[in-house]
Amino acid sequence: MIAEIVVALGLVAVLEGLFLILAPRRWENLLRQLAEIPYDQRRFVGLVAIAFGVALVWFSRSML
């Protein structure tokens, strides 16, 4: 289980690095736009992202 978490964190780091390499200005603009969104909406988006991630992991584990 720990190994899977480390792999998942590594994949997240790779994806974030790719975004920064391929589109650094777009990433910066996205962060500015994100800072303008109210905290409650950001929390809701975070909750939706977590729920989507959990569902995706659950679905992928059930397929194996």
PQR file of N, CA, C, O and H, with PARSE charges and radii, in Angstrom:
ATOM      1  N   MET A   1       0.823  -1.194   0.000 -0.4000 1.5000
ATOM      2  CA  MET A   1       0.000   0.000   0.000 -0.0000 2.0000
ATOM      3  C   MET A   1       0.863   1.252   0.000  0.5500 1.7000
ATOM      4  O   MET A   1       0.579   2.190  -0.744 -0.5500 1.4000
ATOM      5  N   ILE A   2       1.909   1.288   0.817 -0.4000 1.5000
ATOM      6  CA  ILE A   2       2.798   2.449   0.857 -0.0000 2.0000
ATOM      7  C   ILE A   2       3.457   2.659  -0.500  0.5500 1.7000
ATOM      8  O   ILE A   2       3.606   3.792  -0.959 -0.5500 1.4000
ATOM      9  H   ILE A   2       2.140   0.526   1.422  0.4000 1.0000
ATOM     10  N   ALA A   3       3.849   1.563  -1.137 -0.4000 1.5000
ATOM     11  CA  ALA A   3       4.491   1.662  -2.450 -0.0000 2.0000
ATOM     12  C   ALA A   3       3.544   2.275  -3.474  0.5500 1.7000
ATOM     13  O   ALA A   3       3.972   3.067  -4.314 -0.5500 1.4000
ATOM     14  H   ALA A   3       3.728   0.643  -0.765  0.4000 1.0000
ATOM     15  N   GLU A   4       2.276   1.923  -3.413 -0.4000 1.5000
ATOM     16  CA  GLU A   4       1.296   2.486  -4.342 -0.0000 2.0000
ATOM     17  C   GLU A   4       1.110   3.980  -4.109  0.5500 1.7000
ATOM     18  O   GLU A   4       0.951   4.741  -5.064 -0.5500 1.4000
ATOM     19  H   GLU A   4       1.929   1.280  -2.731  0.4000 1.0000
ATOM     20  N   ILE A   5       1.127   4.404  -2.856 -0.4000 1.5000
ATOM     21  CA  ILE A   5       0.989   5.828  -2.547 -0.0000 2.0000
ATOM     22  C   ILE A   5       2.195   6.594  -3.070  0.5500 1.7000
ATOM     23  O   ILE A   5       2.047   7.683  -3.625 -0.5500 1.4000
ATOM     24  H   ILE A   5       1.256   3.786  -2.080  0.4000 1.0000
ATOM     25  N   VAL A   6       3.385   6.034  -2.898 -0.4000 1.5000
ATOM     26  CA  VAL A   6       4.598   6.683  -3.393 -0.0000 2.0000
ATOM     27  C   VAL A   6       4.565   6.779  -4.918  0.5500 1.7000
ATOM     28  O   VAL A   6       4.945   7.806  -5.479 -0.5500 1.4000
ATOM     29  H   VAL A   6       3.505   5.149  -2.447  0.4000 1.0000
ATOM     30  N   VAL A   7       4.121   5.732  -5.584 -0.4000 1.5000
ATOM     31  CA  VAL A   7       4.003   5.758  -7.042 -0.0000 2.0000
ATOM     32  C   VAL A   7       2.997   6.816  -7.474  0.5500 1.7000
ATOM     33  O   VAL A   7       3.250   7.561  -8.420 -0.5500 1.4000
ATOM     34  H   VAL A   7       3.812   4.898  -5.128  0.4000 1.0000
ATOM     35  N   ALA A   8       1.866   6.889  -6.794 -0.4000 1.5000
ATOM     36  CA  ALA A   8       0.848   7.884  -7.129 -0.0000 2.0000
ATOM     37  C   ALA A   8       1.392   9.300  -6.953  0.5500 1.7000
ATOM     38  O   ALA A   8       1.169  10.157  -7.808 -0.5500 1.4000
ATOM     39  H   ALA A   8       1.660   6.284  -6.025  0.4000 1.0000
ATOM     40  N   LEU A   9       2.098   9.551  -5.859 -0.4000 1.5000
ATOM     41  CA  LEU A   9       2.686  10.879  -5.646 -0.0000 2.0000
ATOM     42  C   LEU A   9       3.739  11.191  -6.706  0.5500 1.7000
ATOM     43  O   LEU A   9       3.854  12.331  -7.156 -0.5500 1.4000
ATOM     44  H   LEU A   9       2.279   8.854  -5.164  0.4000 1.0000
ATOM     45  N   GLY A  10       4.499  10.186  -7.100 -0.4000 1.5000
ATOM     46  CA  GLY A  10       5.475  10.376  -8.164 -0.0000 2.0000
ATOM     47  C   GLY A  10       4.816  10.739  -9.483  0.5500 1.7000
ATOM     48  O   GLY A  10       5.303  11.610 -10.204 -0.5500 1.4000
ATOM     49  H   GLY A  10       4.405   9.259  -6.735  0.4000 1.0000
ATOM     50  N   LEU A  11       3.715  10.079  -9.802 -0.4000 1.5000
ATOM     51  CA  LEU A  11       2.996  10.392 -11.028 -0.0000 2.0000
ATOM     52  C   LEU A  11       2.413  11.804 -10.995  0.5500 1.7000
ATOM     53  O   LEU A  11       2.420  12.501 -12.009 -0.5500 1.4000
ATOM     54  H   LEU A  11       3.319   9.372  -9.217  0.4000 1.0000
ATOM     55  N   VAL A  12       1.917  12.221  -9.852 -0.4000 1.5000
ATOM     56  CA  VAL A  12       1.412  13.593  -9.713 -0.0000 2.0000
ATOM     57  C   VAL A  12       2.547  14.588  -9.944  0.5500 1.7000
ATOM     58  O   VAL A  12       2.361  15.589 -10.636 -0.5500 1.4000
ATOM     59  H   VAL A  12       1.911  11.655  -9.028  0.4000 1.0000
ATOM     60  N   ALA A  13       3.712  14.322  -9.375 -0.4000 1.5000
ATOM     61  CA  ALA A  13       4.865  15.210  -9.564 -0.0000 2.0000
ATOM     62  C   ALA A  13       5.274  15.272 -11.034  0.5500 1.7000
ATOM     63  O   ALA A  13       5.616  16.343 -11.537 -0.5500 1.4000
ATOM     64  H   ALA A  13       3.864  13.509  -8.813  0.4000 1.0000
ATOM     65  N   VAL A  14       5.242  14.143 -11.721 -0.4000 1.5000
ATOM     66  CA  VAL A  14       5.582  14.122 -13.150 -0.0000 2.0000
ATOM     67  C   VAL A  14       4.586  14.959 -13.940  0.5500 1.7000
ATOM     68  O   VAL A  14       4.990  15.748 -14.794 -0.5500 1.4000
ATOM     69  H   VAL A  14       4.964  13.273 -11.312  0.4000 1.0000
ATOM     70  N   LEU A  15       3.299  14.803 -13.675 -0.4000 1.5000
ATOM     71  CA  LEU A  15       2.286  15.575 -14.398 -0.0000 2.0000
ATOM     72  C   LEU A  15       2.432  17.070 -14.142  0.5500 1.7000
ATOM     73  O   LEU A  15       2.354  17.870 -15.074 -0.5500 1.4000
ATOM     74  H   LEU A  15       2.970  14.162 -12.981  0.4000 1.0000
ATOM     75  N   GLU A  16       2.640  17.445 -12.898 -0.4000 1.5000
ATOM     76  CA  GLU A  16       2.817  18.871 -12.598 -0.0000 2.0000
ATOM     77  C   GLU A  16       4.064  19.413 -13.276  0.5500 1.7000
ATOM     78  O   GLU A  16       4.060  20.537 -13.778 -0.5500 1.4000
ATOM     79  H   GLU A  16       2.703  16.795 -12.141  0.4000 1.0000
ATOM     80  N   GLY A  17       5.125  18.629 -13.295 -0.4000 1.5000
ATOM     81  CA  GLY A  17       6.339  19.046 -13.977 -0.0000 2.0000
ATOM     82  C   GLY A  17       6.116  19.217 -15.468  0.5500 1.7000
ATOM     83  O   GLY A  17       6.636  20.156 -16.070 -0.5500 1.4000
ATOM     84  H   GLY A  17       5.129  17.716 -12.888  0.4000 1.0000
ATOM     85  N   LEU A  18       5.351  18.321 -16.068 -0.4000 1.5000
ATOM     86  CA  LEU A  18       5.046  18.447 -17.493 -0.0000 2.0000
ATOM     87  C   LEU A  18       4.273  19.726 -17.787  0.5500 1.7000
ATOM     88  O   LEU A  18       4.551  20.420 -18.766 -0.5500 1.4000
ATOM     89  H   LEU A  18       4.928  17.558 -15.579  0.4000 1.0000
ATOM     90  N   PHE A  19       3.304  20.032 -16.933 -0.4000 1.5000
ATOM     91  CA  PHE A  19       2.548  21.271 -17.129 -0.0000 2.0000
ATOM     92  C   PHE A  19       3.466  22.483 -17.066  0.5500 1.7000
ATOM     93  O   PHE A  19       3.338  23.408 -17.869 -0.5500 1.4000
ATOM     94  H   PHE A  19       3.078  19.469 -16.138  0.4000 1.0000
ATOM     95  N   LEU A  20       4.382  22.479 -16.121 -0.4000 1.5000
ATOM     96  CA  LEU A  20       5.298  23.612 -15.973 -0.0000 2.0000
ATOM     97  C   LEU A  20       6.280  23.708 -17.139  0.5500 1.7000
ATOM     98  O   LEU A  20       6.644  24.810 -17.549 -0.5500 1.4000
ATOM     99  H   LEU A  20       4.486  21.728 -15.468  0.4000 1.0000
ATOM    100  N   ILE A  21       6.710  22.572 -17.675 -0.4000 1.5000
ATOM    101  CA  ILE A  21       7.638  22.597 -18.807 -0.0000 2.0000
ATOM    102  C   ILE A  21       6.927  23.018 -20.094  0.5500 1.7000
ATOM    103  O   ILE A  21       7.454  23.822 -20.862 -0.5500 1.4000
ATOM    104  H   ILE A  21       6.415  21.676 -17.343  0.4000 1.0000
ATOM    105  N   LEU A  22       5.746  22.480 -20.325 -0.4000 1.5000
ATOM    106  CA  LEU A  22       5.059  22.699 -21.592 -0.0000 2.0000
ATOM    107  C   LEU A  22       4.340  24.039 -21.686  0.5500 1.7000
ATOM    108  O   LEU A  22       4.245  24.612 -22.772 -0.5500 1.4000
ATOM    109  H   LEU A  22       5.318  21.827 -19.701  0.4000 1.0000
ATOM    110  N   ALA A  23       3.833  24.547 -20.567 -0.4000 1.5000
ATOM    111  CA  ALA A  23       3.037  25.779 -20.615 -0.0000 2.0000
ATOM    112  C   ALA A  23       3.222  26.604 -19.343  0.5500 1.7000
ATOM    113  O   ALA A  23       2.275  26.750 -18.569 -0.5500 1.4000
ATOM    114  H   ALA A  23       3.910  24.082 -19.685  0.4000 1.0000
ATOM    115  N   PRO A  24       4.414  27.144 -19.109 -0.5600 1.5000
ATOM    116  CA  PRO A  24       4.630  27.882 -17.857  0.2800 2.0000
ATOM    117  C   PRO A  24       3.794  29.156 -17.749  0.5500 1.7000
ATOM    118  O   PRO A  24       3.318  29.489 -16.664 -0.5500 1.4000
ATOM    119  N   ARG A  25       3.613  29.865 -18.849 -0.4000 1.5000
ATOM    120  CA  ARG A  25       2.799  31.099 -18.786 -0.0000 2.0000
ATOM    121  C   ARG A  25       1.332  30.781 -18.536  0.5500 1.7000
ATOM    122  O   ARG A  25       0.660  31.468 -17.767 -0.5500 1.4000
ATOM    123  H   ARG A  25       4.001  29.594 -19.730  0.4000 1.0000
ATOM    124  N   ARG A  26       0.849  29.750 -19.184 -0.4000 1.5000
ATOM    125  CA  ARG A  26      -0.549  29.359 -18.982 -0.0000 2.0000
ATOM    126  C   ARG A  26      -0.768  28.931 -17.534  0.5500 1.7000
ATOM    127  O   ARG A  26      -1.802  29.239 -16.941 -0.5500 1.4000
ATOM    128  H   ARG A  26       1.395  29.192 -19.809  0.4000 1.0000
ATOM    129  N   TRP A  27       0.205  28.219 -16.966 -0.4000 1.5000
ATOM    130  CA  TRP A  27       0.130  27.778 -15.572 -0.0000 2.0000
ATOM    131  C   TRP A  27       0.060  28.992 -14.648  0.5500 1.7000
ATOM    132  O   TRP A  27      -0.721  29.016 -13.696 -0.5500 1.4000
ATOM    133  H   TRP A  27       1.045  27.968 -17.448  0.4000 1.0000
ATOM    134  N   GLU A  28       0.888  30.001 -14.939 -0.4000 1.5000
ATOM    135  CA  GLU A  28       0.903  31.214 -14.126 -0.0000 2.0000
ATOM    136  C   GLU A  28      -0.433  31.948 -14.225  0.5500 1.7000
ATOM    137  O   GLU A  28      -0.957  32.420 -13.216 -0.5500 1.4000
ATOM    138  H   GLU A  28       1.523  29.981 -15.712  0.4000 1.0000
ATOM    139  N   ASN A  29      -0.983  32.046 -15.428 -0.4000 1.5000
ATOM    140  CA  ASN A  29      -2.292  32.688 -15.601 -0.0000 2.0000
ATOM    141  C   ASN A  29      -3.385  31.913 -14.873  0.5500 1.7000
ATOM    142  O   ASN A  29      -4.290  32.504 -14.284 -0.5500 1.4000
ATOM    143  H   ASN A  29      -0.558  31.663 -16.248  0.4000 1.0000
ATOM    144  N   LEU A  30      -3.296  30.604 -14.916 -0.4000 1.5000
ATOM    145  CA  LEU A  30      -4.275  29.768 -14.227 -0.0000 2.0000
ATOM    146  C   LEU A  30      -4.228  29.997 -12.715  0.5500 1.7000
ATOM    147  O   LEU A  30      -5.267  30.055 -12.057 -0.5500 1.4000
ATOM    148  H   LEU A  30      -2.561  30.123 -15.394  0.4000 1.0000
ATOM    149  N   LEU A  31      -3.017  30.127 -12.170 -0.4000 1.5000
ATOM    150  CA  LEU A  31      -2.887  30.385 -10.734 -0.0000 2.0000
ATOM    151  C   LEU A  31      -3.452  31.749 -10.354  0.5500 1.7000
ATOM    152  O   LEU A  31      -4.069  31.900  -9.300 -0.5500 1.4000
ATOM    153  H   LEU A  31      -2.173  30.080 -12.704  0.4000 1.0000
ATOM    154  N   ARG A  32      -3.240  32.742 -11.220 -0.4000 1.5000
ATOM    155  CA  ARG A  32      -3.837  34.067 -10.957 -0.0000 2.0000
ATOM    156  C   ARG A  32      -5.358  33.990 -10.950  0.5500 1.7000
ATOM    157  O   ARG A  32      -6.013  34.555 -10.074 -0.5500 1.4000
ATOM    158  H   ARG A  32      -2.739  32.619 -12.077  0.4000 1.0000
ATOM    159  N   GLN A  33      -5.913  33.288 -11.932 -0.4000 1.5000
ATOM    160  CA  GLN A  33      -7.365  33.152 -11.998 -0.0000 2.0000
ATOM    161  C   GLN A  33      -7.893  32.380 -10.792  0.5500 1.7000
ATOM    162  O   GLN A  33      -8.955  32.700 -10.259 -0.5500 1.4000
ATOM    163  H   GLN A  33      -5.381  32.829 -12.644  0.4000 1.0000
ATOM    164  N   LEU A  34      -7.164  31.385 -10.377 -0.4000 1.5000
ATOM    165  CA  LEU A  34      -7.565  30.595  -9.218 -0.0000 2.0000
ATOM    166  C   LEU A  34      -7.589  31.452  -7.952  0.5500 1.7000
ATOM    167  O   LEU A  34      -8.453  31.269  -7.094 -0.5500 1.4000
ATOM    168  H   LEU A  34      -6.301  31.124 -10.811  0.4000 1.0000
ATOM    169  N   ALA A  35      -6.648  32.382  -7.835 -0.4000 1.5000
ATOM    170  CA  ALA A  35      -6.594  33.244  -6.655 -0.0000 2.0000
ATOM    171  C   ALA A  35      -7.807  34.172  -6.583  0.5500 1.7000
ATOM    172  O   ALA A  35      -8.144  34.664  -5.505 -0.5500 1.4000
ATOM    173  H   ALA A  35      -5.947  32.530  -8.532  0.4000 1.0000
ATOM    174  N   GLU A  36      -8.461  34.413  -7.710 -0.4000 1.5000
ATOM    175  CA  GLU A  36      -9.632  35.300  -7.728 -0.0000 2.0000
ATOM    176  C   GLU A  36     -10.927  34.577  -7.351  0.5500 1.7000
ATOM    177  O   GLU A  36     -11.938  35.224  -7.077 -0.5500 1.4000
ATOM    178  H   GLU A  36      -8.187  34.014  -8.585  0.4000 1.0000
ATOM    179  N   ILE A  37     -10.904  33.262  -7.336 -0.4000 1.5000
ATOM    180  CA  ILE A  37     -12.100  32.489  -6.992 -0.0000 2.0000
ATOM    181  C   ILE A  37     -12.253  32.469  -5.475  0.5500 1.7000
ATOM    182  O   ILE A  37     -11.271  32.263  -4.762 -0.5500 1.4000
ATOM    183  H   ILE A  37     -10.082  32.737  -7.559  0.4000 1.0000
ATOM    184  N   PRO A  38     -13.470  32.680  -4.968 -0.5600 1.5000
ATOM    185  CA  PRO A  38     -13.692  32.659  -3.514  0.2800 2.0000
ATOM    186  C   PRO A  38     -13.301  31.313  -2.893  0.5500 1.7000
ATOM    187  O   PRO A  38     -13.358  30.267  -3.540 -0.5500 1.4000
ATOM    188  N   TYR A  39     -12.904  31.378  -1.619 -0.4000 1.5000
ATOM    189  CA  TYR A  39     -12.437  30.187  -0.903 -0.0000 2.0000
ATOM    190  C   TYR A  39     -13.452  29.053  -0.932  0.5500 1.7000
ATOM    191  O   TYR A  39     -13.084  27.895  -1.131 -0.5500 1.4000
ATOM    192  H   TYR A  39     -12.858  32.228  -1.094  0.4000 1.0000
ATOM    193  N   ASP A  40     -14.720  29.377  -0.735 -0.4000 1.5000
ATOM    194  CA  ASP A  40     -15.738  28.328  -0.691 -0.0000 2.0000
ATOM    195  C   ASP A  40     -15.820  27.569  -2.011  0.5500 1.7000
ATOM    196  O   ASP A  40     -15.973  26.348  -2.027 -0.5500 1.4000
ATOM    197  H   ASP A  40     -15.019  30.318  -0.574  0.4000 1.0000
ATOM    198  N   GLN A  41     -15.716  28.303  -3.116 -0.4000 1.5000
ATOM    199  CA  GLN A  41     -15.760  27.638  -4.416 -0.0000 2.0000
ATOM    200  C   GLN A  41     -14.513  26.780  -4.629  0.5500 1.7000
ATOM    201  O   GLN A  41     -14.600  25.693  -5.200 -0.5500 1.4000
ATOM    202  H   GLN A  41     -15.591  29.295  -3.102  0.4000 1.0000
ATOM    203  N   ARG A  42     -13.358  27.260  -4.175 -0.4000 1.5000
ATOM    204  CA  ARG A  42     -12.127  26.463  -4.295 -0.0000 2.0000
ATOM    205  C   ARG A  42     -12.231  25.188  -3.469  0.5500 1.7000
ATOM    206  O   ARG A  42     -11.796  24.121  -3.901 -0.5500 1.4000
ATOM    207  H   ARG A  42     -13.288  28.143  -3.711  0.4000 1.0000
ATOM    208  N   ARG A  43     -12.804  25.303  -2.292 -0.4000 1.5000
ATOM    209  CA  ARG A  43     -12.976  24.108  -1.452 -0.0000 2.0000
ATOM    210  C   ARG A  43     -13.907  23.110  -2.117  0.5500 1.7000
ATOM    211  O   ARG A  43     -13.668  21.903  -2.072 -0.5500 1.4000
ATOM    212  H   ARG A  43     -13.157  26.170  -1.940  0.4000 1.0000
ATOM    213  N   PHE A  44     -14.972  23.614  -2.738 -0.4000 1.5000
ATOM    214  CA  PHE A  44     -15.911  22.730  -3.422 -0.0000 2.0000
ATOM    215  C   PHE A  44     -15.222  22.030  -4.594  0.5500 1.7000
ATOM    216  O   PHE A  44     -15.407  20.829  -4.794 -0.5500 1.4000
ATOM    217  H   PHE A  44     -15.166  24.594  -2.775  0.4000 1.0000
ATOM    218  N   VAL A  45     -14.436  22.769  -5.363 -0.4000 1.5000
ATOM    219  CA  VAL A  45     -13.700  22.166  -6.482 -0.0000 2.0000
ATOM    220  C   VAL A  45     -12.736  21.107  -5.947  0.5500 1.7000
ATOM    221  O   VAL A  45     -12.596  20.038  -6.541 -0.5500 1.4000
ATOM    222  H   VAL A  45     -14.286  23.744  -5.201  0.4000 1.0000
ATOM    223  N   GLY A  46     -12.077  21.397  -4.836 -0.4000 1.5000
ATOM    224  CA  GLY A  46     -11.187  20.414  -4.222 -0.0000 2.0000
ATOM    225  C   GLY A  46     -11.933  19.166  -3.792  0.5500 1.7000
ATOM    226  O   GLY A  46     -11.447  18.051  -3.981 -0.5500 1.4000
ATOM    227  H   GLY A  46     -12.190  22.265  -4.352  0.4000 1.0000
ATOM    228  N   LEU A  47     -13.104  19.347  -3.216 -0.4000 1.5000
ATOM    229  CA  LEU A  47     -13.929  18.208  -2.799 -0.0000 2.0000
ATOM    230  C   LEU A  47     -14.347  17.368  -3.997  0.5500 1.7000
ATOM    231  O   LEU A  47     -14.313  16.139  -3.941 -0.5500 1.4000
ATOM    232  H   LEU A  47     -13.499  20.253  -3.062  0.4000 1.0000
ATOM    233  N   VAL A  48     -14.741  18.029  -5.078 -0.4000 1.5000
ATOM    234  CA  VAL A  48     -15.122  17.306  -6.291 -0.0000 2.0000
ATOM    235  C   VAL A  48     -13.918  16.549  -6.854  0.5500 1.7000
ATOM    236  O   VAL A  48     -14.053  15.406  -7.290 -0.5500 1.4000
ATOM    237  H   VAL A  48     -14.769  19.027  -5.124  0.4000 1.0000
ATOM    238  N   ALA A  49     -12.743  17.181  -6.845 -0.4000 1.5000
ATOM    239  CA  ALA A  49     -11.531  16.524  -7.348 -0.0000 2.0000
ATOM    240  C   ALA A  49     -11.187  15.295  -6.508  0.5500 1.7000
ATOM    241  O   ALA A  49     -10.806  14.258  -7.052 -0.5500 1.4000
ATOM    242  H   ALA A  49     -12.633  18.109  -6.490  0.4000 1.0000
ATOM    243  N   ILE A  50     -11.318  15.406  -5.196 -0.4000 1.5000
ATOM    244  CA  ILE A  50     -11.053  14.265  -4.317 -0.0000 2.0000
ATOM    245  C   ILE A  50     -12.050  13.147  -4.593  0.5500 1.7000
ATOM    246  O   ILE A  50     -11.667  11.981  -4.697 -0.5500 1.4000
ATOM    247  H   ILE A  50     -11.628  16.248  -4.755  0.4000 1.0000
ATOM    248  N   ALA A  51     -13.315  13.497  -4.711 -0.4000 1.5000
ATOM    249  CA  ALA A  51     -14.341  12.482  -4.968 -0.0000 2.0000
ATOM    250  C   ALA A  51     -14.088  11.797  -6.313  0.5500 1.7000
ATOM    251  O   ALA A  51     -14.226  10.579  -6.425 -0.5500 1.4000
ATOM    252  H   ALA A  51     -13.626  14.443  -4.627  0.4000 1.0000
ATOM    253  N   PHE A  52     -13.722  12.569  -7.320 -0.4000 1.5000
ATOM    254  CA  PHE A  52     -13.416  11.993  -8.627 -0.0000 2.0000
ATOM    255  C   PHE A  52     -12.207  11.070  -8.535  0.5500 1.7000
ATOM    256  O   PHE A  52     -12.212   9.976  -9.100 -0.5500 1.4000
ATOM    257  H   PHE A  52     -13.610  13.559  -7.228  0.4000 1.0000
ATOM    258  N   GLY A  53     -11.180  11.507  -7.830 -0.4000 1.5000
ATOM    259  CA  GLY A  53      -9.980  10.686  -7.677 -0.0000 2.0000
ATOM    260  C   GLY A  53     -10.257   9.392  -6.947  0.5500 1.7000
ATOM    261  O   GLY A  53      -9.774   8.334  -7.350 -0.5500 1.4000
ATOM    262  H   GLY A  53     -11.176  12.395  -7.371  0.4000 1.0000
ATOM    263  N   VAL A  54     -11.029   9.463  -5.879 -0.4000 1.5000
ATOM    264  CA  VAL A  54     -11.377   8.253  -5.120 -0.0000 2.0000
ATOM    265  C   VAL A  54     -12.198   7.320  -5.994  0.5500 1.7000
ATOM    266  O   VAL A  54     -11.965   6.111  -5.996 -0.5500 1.4000
ATOM    267  H   VAL A  54     -11.422  10.323  -5.551  0.4000 1.0000
ATOM    268  N   ALA A  55     -13.153   7.862  -6.736 -0.4000 1.5000
ATOM    269  CA  ALA A  55     -13.970   7.022  -7.612 -0.0000 2.0000
ATOM    270  C   ALA A  55     -13.114   6.386  -8.706  0.5500 1.7000
ATOM    271  O   ALA A  55     -13.310   5.220  -9.047 -0.5500 1.4000
ATOM    272  H   ALA A  55     -13.342   8.844  -6.734  0.4000 1.0000
ATOM    273  N   LEU A  56     -12.181   7.135  -9.250 -0.4000 1.5000
ATOM    274  CA  LEU A  56     -11.303   6.606 -10.287 -0.0000 2.0000
ATOM    275  C   LEU A  56     -10.419   5.487  -9.747  0.5500 1.7000
ATOM    276  O   LEU A  56     -10.250   4.457 -10.400 -0.5500 1.4000
ATOM    277  H   LEU A  56     -12.021   8.082  -8.973  0.4000 1.0000
ATOM    278  N   VAL A  57      -9.859   5.685  -8.562 -0.4000 1.5000
ATOM    279  CA  VAL A  57      -9.035   4.634  -7.950 -0.0000 2.0000
ATOM    280  C   VAL A  57      -9.887   3.412  -7.627  0.5500 1.7000
ATOM    281  O   VAL A  57      -9.479   2.282  -7.896 -0.5500 1.4000
ATOM    282  H   VAL A  57      -9.996   6.521  -8.031  0.4000 1.0000
ATOM    283  N   TRP A  58     -11.061   3.630  -7.055 -0.4000 1.5000
ATOM    284  CA  TRP A  58     -11.944   2.521  -6.722 -0.0000 2.0000
ATOM    285  C   TRP A  58     -12.323   1.733  -7.988  0.5500 1.7000
ATOM    286  O   TRP A  58     -12.309   0.502  -7.993 -0.5500 1.4000
ATOM    287  H   TRP A  58     -11.393   4.548  -6.837  0.4000 1.0000
ATOM    288  N   PHE A  59     -12.658   2.458  -9.048 -0.4000 1.5000
ATOM    289  CA  PHE A  59     -13.043   1.809 -10.299 -0.0000 2.0000
ATOM    290  C   PHE A  59     -11.872   1.021 -10.881  0.5500 1.7000
ATOM    291  O   PHE A  59     -12.047  -0.111 -11.331 -0.5500 1.4000
ATOM    292  H   PHE A  59     -12.669   3.458  -9.044  0.4000 1.0000
ATOM    293  N   SER A  60     -10.693   1.610 -10.875 -0.4000 1.5000
ATOM    294  CA  SER A  60      -9.549   0.914 -11.437 -0.0000 2.0000
ATOM    295  C   SER A  60      -9.169  -0.316 -10.614  0.5500 1.7000
ATOM    296  O   SER A  60      -8.750  -1.329 -11.173 -0.5500 1.4000
ATOM    297  H   SER A  60     -10.551   2.530 -10.510  0.4000 1.0000
ATOM    298  N   ARG A  61      -9.313  -0.233  -9.300 -0.4000 1.5000
ATOM    299  CA  ARG A  61      -9.003  -1.389  -8.444 -0.0000 2.0000
ATOM    300  C   ARG A  61     -10.045  -2.487  -8.629  0.5500 1.7000
ATOM    301  O   ARG A  61      -9.709  -3.669  -8.547 -0.5500 1.4000
ATOM    302  H   ARG A  61      -9.654   0.590  -8.847  0.4000 1.0000
ATOM    303  N   SER A  62     -11.289  -2.127  -8.876 -0.4000 1.5000
ATOM    304  CA  SER A  62     -12.318  -3.141  -9.047 -0.0000 2.0000
ATOM    305  C   SER A  62     -12.203  -3.843 -10.400  0.5500 1.7000
ATOM    306  O   SER A  62     -12.707  -4.953 -10.570 -0.5500 1.4000
ATOM    307  H   SER A  62     -11.562  -1.167  -8.943  0.4000 1.0000
ATOM    308  N   MET A  63     -11.541  -3.199 -11.361 -0.4000 1.5000
ATOM    309  CA  MET A  63     -11.363  -3.803 -12.677 -0.0000 2.0000
ATOM    310  C   MET A  63     -10.246  -4.837 -12.653  0.5500 1.7000
ATOM    311  O   MET A  63     -10.220  -5.726 -13.503 -0.5500 1.4000
ATOM    312  H   MET A  63     -11.131  -2.297 -11.223  0.4000 1.0000
ATOM    313  N   LEU A  64      -9.332  -4.744 -11.708 -0.4000 1.5000
ATOM    314  CA  LEU A  64      -8.206  -5.676 -11.653 -0.0000 2.0000
ATOM    315  C   LEU A  64      -8.563  -6.897 -10.936  0.5500 1.7000
ATOM    316  O   LEU A  64      -7.732  -7.794 -10.794 -0.5500 1.4000
ATOM    317  H   LEU A  64      -9.354  -4.021 -11.017  0.4000 1.0000
TER
END
